[in-house]
Amino acid sequence: MTKQTITVIPGDGIGPSIIDSCLKVLDKAGCNFEYEFADAGLAALEKHGELVPAETIKLIEKNKITLKGPLTTPVGEGFTSINVTLRKQFKLYANLRPVLSFKGTRARYENIDILTIRENTEGMYSGLGQTVSADGSQAEAMSLITRDGAERIVTFAYETARKEGRKKVTAVHKANILKSTSGLFLKVAREVGERYPDIESAEMIVDNCCMQLVMNPEQFDVIVTTNLFGDIISDLCAGLVGGLGMAPGANIGKDCAIFEAVHGSAPDIAGKNLANPSSVILASIQMLEYLGMNDKASAIRNAVKDVIESADRTTRDLGGVHGTTDFTDAVLERL
């Protein structure tokens, strides 16, 4: 049997340490992967003079599956977001951000299980029409929504809900104000929903959705929405389960996928053995499920769950006093 080769991008700041933790967990679980390492972010800029070197693009394209640590895009220096660049390059149209309650975290809620599915290539992040007037007094940007893009992401949401045995899909929009772009998205969402009579369809204006997520998050199952709204809502959902340290992310295209820690590179604690590696470990669980390795995914999830619930060598953000290596060792022991 041929081994699955994974492209691994350690990333910046705490990235290399949490990726190292994650690979140890995957190996201990018997996943039997081969790894090819690639540079991106500030580490790549310093070494190669560019944020995403051509060799990295080639490795992602060759192996089709990538595990990625947090990357830093220099702010205010004319650089395009690395994540946006990769999503466009490989047509990774679907962003999956699940949040699940783990007992033992400092979360405000206990029974959260929400999957936000965000359109990843259009909307306000399309990068179109960005202009600033010569005198700096006016700026413009264009939001692009296509029928094909909307139908693709909403269909993906319903198919994912059906595959995972979920019962409800909520389309989130702002069609009352953005009648053209958000209006088209909502119209298409309604049409697609009719094809799935076995799944409850709902719709909600984005500002009300944010309020409802705070007041009664248990009402949500799958949320599908456009790029900007999905970016905001998925972070809000992370806050319901203890923060970005407990939130993984997957970027899915037709034949390529990138799985990532969604938090930042935290340069202030880099090299101090303080980071919680849960986000990237949970992202690797998404990767295993994508590859059909559900038994390995369940084993790792149960190990992480037990470590956090029993407060065994947990990191500071989880209320403990331990660091990355101790937390990792606790997970490894359970595997």
Legacy VTK file of the C-alpha trace (Angstrom):
# vtk DataFile Version 3.0
C-alpha trace
ASCII
DATASET POLYDATA
POINTS 335 float
0.000 0.000 0.000
1.375 3.404 -1.003
1.883 5.823 1.863
-0.075 9.084 1.796
2.314 12.020 1.472
1.331 15.234 3.243
2.773 18.664 2.515
3.574 20.269 5.871
4.008 24.035 6.278
5.303 24.699 9.825
4.615 28.428 9.526
5.680 31.304 11.735
5.933 32.018 15.472
4.511 29.102 17.426
3.779 27.260 14.172
6.815 24.944 14.122
6.276 23.804 17.713
2.561 23.048 17.397
3.075 21.359 14.011
5.778 19.194 15.587
3.312 18.279 18.320
0.645 17.412 15.768
2.941 15.194 13.683
3.922 13.242 16.791
0.237 12.658 17.511
-0.459 11.520 13.927
2.504 9.143 14.033
1.517 7.738 17.430
-2.010 7.100 16.120
-0.510 4.961 13.358
-1.433 7.176 10.426
1.720 6.143 8.559
2.098 9.365 6.569
5.131 10.620 4.689
5.840 14.334 5.185
7.346 16.858 2.784
8.081 20.191 4.421
7.594 23.551 2.744
8.133 27.199 3.686
5.611 30.032 3.673
5.096 33.259 5.580
7.815 35.326 7.222
10.088 32.290 7.448
9.883 31.948 3.668
10.320 35.688 3.117
13.551 35.676 5.092
14.873 32.526 3.402
13.599 32.872 -0.168
12.584 36.521 -0.541
8.895 35.712 -1.074
5.985 34.742 1.156
4.916 31.710 -0.890
7.872 30.280 -2.865
7.254 28.446 -6.138
8.587 25.228 -4.586
5.871 25.397 -1.921
3.186 25.802 -4.583
4.597 22.775 -6.421
4.514 20.604 -3.285
0.929 21.590 -2.454
-0.091 20.839 -6.022
1.737 17.502 -6.070
0.522 16.043 -2.770
-2.997 17.564 -2.795
-3.170 17.436 1.043
-1.494 20.112 3.184
-1.250 20.622 6.945
-0.410 24.212 7.791
0.638 26.124 10.875
-0.198 29.820 11.355
1.385 32.217 8.850
2.174 35.906 9.209
1.440 38.315 6.363
3.228 41.651 6.927
0.581 44.293 7.585
0.494 47.546 5.639
3.411 46.711 3.359
1.550 45.855 0.164
1.578 42.092 0.701
-1.503 40.064 -0.204
-2.812 37.701 2.487
-1.040 34.357 2.165
-4.192 32.437 3.041
-6.211 34.286 0.401
-3.434 33.643 -2.127
-3.453 29.893 -1.450
-7.255 29.680 -1.562
-7.335 31.385 -4.944
-4.372 29.479 -6.351
-5.912 26.089 -5.605
-9.596 27.074 -5.910
-10.296 26.101 -2.294
-13.862 27.353 -2.393
-15.132 25.851 0.889
-13.886 26.845 4.329
-15.047 24.509 7.116
-14.786 25.757 10.688
-16.292 23.314 13.218
-16.560 24.172 16.901
-17.236 21.523 19.527
-17.489 21.880 23.291
-14.817 20.133 25.353
-15.394 19.844 29.100
-12.544 21.452 31.002
-12.093 24.518 28.805
-12.946 28.013 29.984
-15.866 28.187 27.558
-19.149 29.859 28.500
-21.231 27.070 26.952
-21.214 23.287 27.276
-23.164 21.741 24.405
-21.935 23.503 21.279
-21.542 21.582 18.026
-21.706 24.057 15.133
-20.165 23.847 11.670
-19.670 27.120 9.798
-19.210 26.649 6.058
-17.911 29.790 4.413
-17.557 30.581 0.725
-13.837 31.080 0.388
-13.104 32.817 -2.939
-15.753 35.473 -3.660
-17.528 38.252 -1.768
-15.614 41.129 -0.214
-12.419 39.067 -0.253
-12.416 38.734 -4.032
-9.860 41.561 -4.151
-11.673 43.281 -7.010
-12.036 47.026 -7.478
-9.878 48.128 -4.574
-9.046 51.770 -5.155
-8.149 54.802 -3.081
-8.565 58.275 -4.518
-5.462 60.326 -5.185
-6.185 62.642 -2.262
-6.849 59.726 0.098
-10.381 60.886 0.849
-12.288 57.970 -0.669
-11.770 54.212 -0.907
-13.726 51.563 -2.775
-13.835 47.764 -2.932
-16.067 45.412 -4.875
-18.014 42.407 -3.617
-18.518 39.691 -6.215
-21.135 36.948 -5.816
-21.808 34.539 -8.674
-24.693 32.111 -9.019
-22.227 29.269 -9.630
-20.198 30.157 -6.540
-23.266 30.463 -4.317
-24.802 27.222 -5.594
-21.520 25.359 -5.146
-21.025 26.385 -1.505
-24.651 25.924 -0.446
-24.799 22.509 -2.112
-21.547 21.625 -0.345
-23.147 22.630 2.973
-26.212 20.452 2.465
-24.154 17.502 1.247
-21.866 17.847 4.282
-24.882 18.038 6.604
-26.334 14.879 5.048
-22.994 13.047 5.221
-22.468 13.963 8.892
-26.068 13.277 9.917
-26.791 16.897 10.742
-30.371 18.136 10.725
-30.386 21.838 9.884
-28.684 24.314 7.552
-28.992 28.062 8.197
-28.156 30.430 5.333
-26.813 33.700 6.747
-27.099 36.865 4.644
-27.732 40.631 4.539
-30.202 40.620 1.662
-32.384 43.260 3.302
-29.641 45.836 2.586
-27.256 44.248 0.085
-30.076 43.344 -2.266
-27.870 42.493 -5.248
-25.005 40.416 -3.830
-26.494 39.017 -0.633
-29.849 38.889 -2.387
-28.462 36.543 -5.033
-26.831 34.361 -2.387
-30.107 34.043 -0.470
-32.121 33.320 -3.619
-29.748 30.508 -4.580
-29.687 29.172 -0.997
-33.484 28.882 -1.026
-33.420 27.048 -4.357
-30.770 24.587 -3.189
-32.557 23.987 0.120
-35.632 22.741 -1.728
-33.555 19.865 -3.110
-32.909 18.565 0.416
-36.305 17.956 2.024
-34.679 15.674 4.620
-32.770 18.635 6.097
-34.382 21.627 7.805
-33.604 24.882 6.001
-33.453 28.228 7.783
-32.257 31.718 6.931
-31.090 34.546 9.141
-29.806 38.105 8.714
-26.173 38.252 9.780
-26.536 40.757 12.628
-29.398 38.782 14.163
-27.355 35.620 13.689
-24.516 37.085 15.764
-26.939 37.986 18.548
-28.601 34.569 18.432
-25.224 32.827 18.576
-24.546 34.589 21.861
-28.028 34.170 23.334
-29.038 30.721 22.087
-26.229 29.004 20.155
-27.754 25.546 20.579
-30.286 26.371 17.844
-27.542 26.223 15.183
-26.219 23.137 13.452
-24.686 24.056 10.052
-24.252 27.707 9.027
-23.521 28.537 5.391
-22.633 32.057 4.345
-20.472 34.344 2.230
-16.806 35.108 2.730
-16.741 38.161 5.012
-19.701 37.086 7.143
-18.213 33.594 7.476
-14.893 34.984 8.630
-16.579 36.929 11.424
-19.120 34.275 12.425
-16.566 31.459 12.587
-14.432 33.459 15.036
-17.523 34.273 17.084
-18.317 30.546 17.201
-14.749 29.822 18.341
-15.388 32.138 21.276
-18.294 29.925 22.329
-15.998 26.934 22.903
-12.973 28.604 24.468
-11.296 30.627 21.727
-9.267 30.148 18.568
-6.987 27.692 20.348
-9.840 25.186 20.129
-10.886 25.996 16.555
-9.554 24.166 13.480
-10.123 25.004 9.838
-10.221 23.202 6.503
-10.056 24.695 3.017
-11.516 22.323 0.446
-11.397 22.422 -3.344
-12.191 19.960 -6.097
-8.993 17.924 -5.711
-6.906 19.805 -3.144
-7.293 20.606 0.561
-5.394 22.615 3.178
-5.969 22.017 6.894
-4.821 24.646 9.350
-4.663 26.146 12.782
-6.841 29.235 12.457
-5.238 31.303 15.204
-2.313 33.665 14.705
1.391 32.958 14.942
1.662 34.450 18.479
5.273 35.626 18.144
5.221 36.835 21.760
5.213 33.248 23.051
7.180 31.603 20.212
9.993 29.395 21.465
8.711 29.451 25.060
6.929 26.073 25.063
3.634 27.705 26.045
1.345 27.225 23.043
-1.751 25.032 23.050
-1.450 22.721 19.992
-5.156 21.737 20.032
-6.184 23.839 17.025
-3.784 22.188 14.601
-4.385 18.737 16.128
-8.119 19.244 15.588
-7.356 20.384 12.030
-5.472 17.140 11.483
-8.630 15.304 12.604
-10.501 17.114 9.820
-7.750 15.966 7.469
-8.107 12.353 8.581
-11.875 12.467 8.085
-11.358 13.954 4.624
-9.075 10.999 3.841
-11.625 8.506 5.180
-9.467 7.599 8.205
-12.324 8.020 10.666
-11.025 5.500 13.203
-7.752 7.409 13.581
-9.672 10.701 13.781
-11.902 9.380 16.581
-8.941 8.037 18.539
-7.125 11.381 18.457
-10.273 13.375 19.272
-10.994 11.138 22.271
-7.410 11.483 23.494
-7.518 15.300 23.296
-10.962 15.321 24.919
-9.770 13.197 27.841
-6.646 15.294 28.416
-8.674 18.510 28.599
-11.534 17.053 30.618
-9.164 15.551 33.189
-6.989 18.711 33.242
-3.939 16.510 32.725
-0.966 18.717 31.828
-3.132 21.332 30.137
-1.780 24.652 28.885
-2.430 28.033 30.491
-5.262 29.016 28.171
-7.060 25.860 29.328
-6.565 26.704 32.988
-3.439 24.596 33.477
0.194 25.456 34.131
1.892 23.252 31.538
3.336 23.804 28.086
3.181 22.410 24.568
5.404 19.380 25.155
3.652 18.286 28.364
0.221 18.601 26.744
1.472 16.622 23.757
2.879 13.889 25.987
-0.486 13.581 27.739
-2.223 13.068 24.380
0.418 10.601 23.212
0.012 8.480 26.353
-3.684 8.082 25.641
-2.951 6.893 22.121
LINES 1 336
335 0 1 2 3 4 5 6 7 8 9 10 11 12 13 14 15 16 17 18 19 20 21 22 23 24 25 26 27 28 29 30 31 32 33 34 35 36 37 38 39 40 41 42 43 44 45 46 47 48 49 50 51 52 53 54 55 56 57 58 59 60 61 62 63 64 65 66 67 68 69 70 71 72 73 74 75 76 77 78 79 80 81 82 83 84 85 86 87 88 89 90 91 92 93 94 95 96 97 98 99 100 101 102 103 104 105 106 107 108 109 110 111 112 113 114 115 116 117 118 119 120 121 122 123 124 125 126 127 128 129 130 131 132 133 134 135 136 137 138 139 140 141 142 143 144 145 146 147 148 149 150 151 152 153 154 155 156 157 158 159 160 161 162 163 164 165 166 167 168 169 170 171 172 173 174 175 176 177 178 179 180 181 182 183 184 185 186 187 188 189 190 191 192 193 194 195 196 197 198 199 200 201 202 203 204 205 206 207 208 209 210 211 212 213 214 215 216 217 218 219 220 221 222 223 224 225 226 227 228 229 230 231 232 233 234 235 236 237 238 239 240 241 242 243 244 245 246 247 248 249 250 251 252 253 254 255 256 257 258 259 260 261 262 263 264 265 266 267 268 269 270 271 272 273 274 275 276 277 278 279 280 281 282 283 284 285 286 287 288 289 290 291 292 293 294 295 296 297 298 299 300 301 302 303 304 305 306 307 308 309 310 311 312 313 314 315 316 317 318 319 320 321 322 323 324 325 326 327 328 329 330 331 332 333 334
